[in-house]
């Protein structure tokens, strides 16, 4: 829904929208599913193909890896 609604917004606006999510405590299985969803949502939201490198994509967008993001949120 967000990808369709904010398709014409700039990358900066989309990054801001994407970063407003707050992460809570989850079980290990839930974290694995959430990690996959995190990557898949970024790829869909910013128009990357499913075969595009996750590291390259995160670097281009200036986003944190999922684990780094969770650690950062836990420490705040």
Buried (B, 14 or more C-beta within 10 A) or exposed (E): EEEEEBEEEEEEEBBEBBEEEEBEEEEEEEBEEBBEEBBEBBBEBBEBEEEBEBEEBBEEBEBBBBEEBBEEEEEE
